[in-house]
Amino acid sequence: EDAIRNQYEWLIQRCGGPSLYTERKGHPGLLGNHGSFDVTEAGAERWLLHMERAVAETPMPDSSLVAPDKAREVLVDFFRHTAH
């Protein structure tokens, strides 16, 4: 449950929303917060798989700024960069 909340608040903040994660846990630095964990390539790929599935299953609003398919592509690219 904590992991879900952390992920949710981190993503909201990274997408320009309120600083929920920082207010509760401090700076969202990936290495600082995960340095004590043995994050393997397999673990990073597993996280990425979950993020890709979430993006695929989440309805994207059709806006004049970004088409839904482009929004999905941008999110998945961001997650790939974050995972590696």
Rosetta blueprint (number, residue, H / E / L):
1 E L
2 D H
3 A H
4 I H
5 R H
6 N H
7 Q H
8 Y H
9 E H
10 W H
11 L H
12 I H
13 Q H
14 R H
15 C L
16 G L
17 G L
18 P L
19 S L
20 L H
21 Y H
22 T H
23 E H
24 R H
25 K H
26 G L
27 H L
28 P L
29 G L
30 L H
31 L H
32 G H
33 N H
34 H H
35 G L
36 S L
37 F L
38 D L
39 V L
40 T L
41 E H
42 A H
43 G H
44 A H
45 E H
46 R H
47 W H
48 L H
49 L H
50 H H
51 M H
52 E H
53 R H
54 A H
55 V H
56 A H
57 E H
58 T L
59 P L
60 M L
61 P L
62 D L
63 S L
64 S L
65 L L
66 V L
67 A L
68 P H
69 D H
70 K H
71 A H
72 R H
73 E H
74 V H
75 L H
76 V H
77 D H
78 F H
79 F H
80 R H
81 H H
82 T H
83 A H
84 H L
